[in-house]
Amino acid sequence: MVQRFSPLVVVACLAYVVIDLALTEDWTDRAIAPGTLVVMGVAALALTAGMRAADAPVRGLPQRLLLGSGAALVAAGLVPHAEVAALVGLPAAAALLVPRLAGQERWQAVARPVEWMTLVAGFGLLAMTYVALPGDRVMLGLVERLLLVAEAGLLAVLAAGLAQVAWPQMTRFLSIS
């Protein structure tokens, strides 16, 4: 029973922490600058579009999670209550992408780094949950920052993989023009 509902518990804990922070802290004194969230959100949306264009195995739930996470990051830059979907969506999408990337020859080189970054982001989610419940919100801002750094690293690894896959096509396109 616990295994069945454990993702819901993590999301509920994150929602509690983020909403509590949003309601108690002044808008100008947020742990993460709103502009950073917007830039990461736009990057996630552009990365999703680029991966679709490069025929990456993102169709289905991973694509929806990437798009939702990107939209939530953009929204979190404007409205602090949207951070929960952004914090959970990107690592979940990456976890679903790892076996798909490993199964395609063009994307195999990026599968292992994505897996490692997904593990780092997953540990960040666990740390956020711990800090929210028994940790009495000690170092919550630090844990939130580290989680966003891990998620930015995950976006960077996916972008590097996309560049590696798309580079031969880009050089052919540029030489024809």
C-alpha positions as CSV (number, residue, x, y, z in Angstrom):
1,M,0.0,0.0,0.0
2,V,2.8,2.4,0.8
3,Q,4.6,1.7,-2.5
4,R,1.4,2.5,-4.4
5,F,0.9,5.9,-2.9
6,S,4.5,6.9,-2.1
7,P,4.8,9.3,-5.2
8,L,1.6,11.0,-4.1
9,V,3.1,11.5,-0.6
10,V,6.3,13.0,-2.1
11,V,4.2,15.4,-4.2
12,A,2.0,16.3,-1.3
13,C,5.0,17.1,0.9
14,L,6.6,19.2,-1.8
15,A,3.4,21.0,-2.4
16,Y,3.1,21.8,1.3
17,V,6.7,23.1,1.6
18,V,6.6,25.2,-1.6
19,I,3.2,26.7,-0.9
20,D,4.2,27.4,2.7
21,L,7.3,29.2,1.5
22,A,5.3,31.1,-1.1
23,L,2.8,32.3,1.5
24,T,5.3,33.1,4.3
25,E,8.1,34.7,2.4
26,D,8.1,38.1,0.8
27,W,8.1,37.9,-3.0
28,T,11.5,39.7,-3.2
29,D,13.0,37.3,-0.7
30,R,12.4,34.0,-2.5
31,A,15.0,31.2,-2.4
32,I,15.2,31.1,-6.2
33,A,15.1,34.2,-8.4
34,P,11.9,34.2,-10.6
35,G,14.0,35.0,-13.7
36,T,16.0,31.8,-13.2
37,L,12.8,29.7,-13.1
38,V,11.5,31.4,-16.3
39,V,14.8,30.8,-18.1
40,M,14.9,27.1,-17.1
41,G,11.3,26.7,-18.1
42,V,11.8,28.2,-21.6
43,A,14.9,26.0,-21.9
44,A,12.8,22.9,-21.0
45,L,10.2,23.8,-23.6
46,A,12.8,24.5,-26.3
47,L,14.6,21.3,-25.4
48,T,11.4,19.3,-25.8
49,A,10.7,20.8,-29.2
50,G,14.3,20.2,-30.3
51,M,14.2,16.6,-29.2
52,R,10.9,16.0,-31.0
53,A,12.4,17.5,-34.2
54,A,15.5,15.3,-33.8
55,D,13.2,12.2,-33.5
56,A,14.2,11.5,-29.9
57,P,12.1,8.9,-28.1
58,V,10.2,11.5,-26.1
59,R,6.6,10.9,-27.4
60,G,3.9,10.1,-24.8
61,L,4.2,10.6,-21.1
62,P,7.9,11.9,-21.1
63,Q,7.0,14.6,-23.6
64,R,4.0,15.7,-21.5
65,L,6.0,15.7,-18.3
66,L,8.8,17.8,-20.0
67,L,6.3,20.3,-21.4
68,G,4.4,20.4,-18.1
69,S,7.6,20.9,-16.1
70,G,8.7,23.7,-18.5
71,A,5.4,25.4,-18.3
72,A,5.4,25.0,-14.5
73,L,8.9,26.6,-14.3
74,V,7.8,29.5,-16.4
75,A,4.6,29.9,-14.2
76,A,6.7,29.5,-11.0
77,G,8.7,32.5,-12.1
78,L,5.5,34.5,-12.1
79,V,3.4,32.7,-9.4
80,P,5.2,30.9,-6.6
81,H,2.6,28.1,-6.2
82,A,3.6,26.4,-9.5
83,E,7.0,25.1,-8.3
84,V,5.8,21.7,-7.2
85,A,5.0,20.5,-10.8
86,A,8.3,21.8,-11.9
87,L,10.3,20.1,-9.2
88,V,8.7,16.7,-9.7
89,G,8.0,16.7,-13.5
90,L,11.5,17.0,-14.9
91,P,13.1,14.1,-12.9
92,A,10.1,11.9,-13.6
93,A,10.3,12.6,-17.3
94,A,14.1,11.9,-17.3
95,A,13.5,8.6,-15.4
96,L,11.1,7.5,-18.2
97,L,13.5,8.7,-20.9
98,V,16.5,6.7,-19.8
99,P,15.4,3.2,-21.1
100,R,14.1,4.8,-24.3
101,L,17.4,6.6,-24.9
102,A,19.4,3.5,-24.1
103,G,17.3,1.6,-26.7
104,Q,18.1,3.8,-29.6
105,E,21.6,3.7,-31.1
106,R,21.8,7.4,-31.8
107,W,20.9,8.3,-28.2
108,Q,22.9,5.6,-26.3
109,A,25.8,7.9,-25.5
110,V,23.5,10.3,-23.5
111,A,21.5,7.6,-21.7
112,R,24.0,7.0,-18.9
113,P,24.6,10.7,-18.1
114,V,20.9,11.3,-18.1
115,E,20.5,8.4,-15.7
116,W,23.1,9.8,-13.3
117,M,21.5,13.3,-13.4
118,T,18.1,11.7,-12.8
119,L,19.5,9.9,-9.7
120,V,20.9,13.2,-8.4
121,A,17.6,15.0,-8.9
122,G,15.8,12.0,-7.3
123,F,18.0,12.3,-4.2
124,G,17.3,16.1,-4.3
125,L,13.5,15.3,-4.1
126,L,14.2,12.9,-1.2
127,A,16.2,15.6,0.6
128,M,13.4,18.1,0.0
129,T,10.8,15.6,1.4
130,Y,13.0,15.0,4.5
131,V,13.6,18.7,5.1
132,A,9.8,19.2,4.8
133,L,8.7,16.6,7.3
134,P,11.1,15.6,10.1
135,G,13.7,18.1,9.2
136,D,11.7,21.1,10.4
137,R,12.5,23.0,7.2
138,V,16.2,23.4,8.2
139,M,18.2,24.5,5.2
140,L,15.1,24.3,3.0
141,G,16.4,27.1,0.7
142,L,19.7,25.3,0.2
143,V,18.0,22.0,-0.6
144,E,15.7,23.8,-3.1
145,R,18.6,25.5,-4.7
146,L,20.6,22.3,-5.0
147,L,17.6,20.5,-6.5
148,L,17.2,23.2,-9.1
149,V,21.0,23.0,-9.9
150,A,20.5,19.2,-10.4
151,E,17.6,19.9,-12.7
152,A,19.5,22.5,-14.6
153,G,22.3,19.9,-15.0
154,L,19.8,17.4,-16.3
155,L,18.6,19.9,-18.9
156,A,22.2,20.6,-19.9
157,V,22.9,16.9,-20.3
158,L,19.9,16.5,-22.5
159,A,20.8,19.6,-24.5
160,A,24.3,18.3,-25.0
161,G,22.9,14.9,-26.2
162,L,20.6,16.7,-28.6
163,A,23.5,18.8,-30.0
164,Q,25.6,15.6,-30.4
165,V,22.7,13.9,-32.3
166,A,21.7,16.9,-34.4
167,W,25.2,18.1,-35.3
168,P,25.7,15.9,-38.4
169,Q,22.3,17.1,-39.7
170,M,23.1,20.7,-39.0
171,T,26.4,20.5,-40.9
172,R,24.7,19.0,-43.9
173,F,22.0,21.7,-43.8
174,L,24.6,24.5,-43.5
175,S,26.7,23.1,-46.4
176,I,23.7,22.9,-48.7
177,S,22.7,26.5,-48.0
